[in-house]
Amino acid sequence: MVVTVASMKGGVGKSTLAAMVAKFVAERRGTPVTVIDLDPQRGATILLLGAEYARQRAGPGVYEVLESEQASIPSTELIAQALRPSPYDGRIRVLPSDAALAHME
């Protein structure tokens, strides 16, 4: 199952909805969930990994994965390195966002 939460309008709760759907599916269905946060404001990343992770920003994230794709570098290993388990629920993995996404074309 793939669920996408998208809207051009800001401040409508996209990140919160994505995080809560991930939590619901992980808890109710007991299945692993992967969240890919493409928002430079990092709302889903902060909600699912915690504000402390967002401040430290350890390791690669979605920005590095997308940059590697633009440079034609295979990103399979990079994605595996970038995925972070949520400290709140081990069934949820997050490909964290970065403010640098705002400058990416």
Secondary structure by P-SEA (a helix, b strand, c coil): cbbbbbbccccccaaaaaaaaaaaaaacccbbbbbbbccccaaaaaaaccaaaaaacccccaaaaaaaaaaccccaaaaaaacccccccccbbbccccccccccc
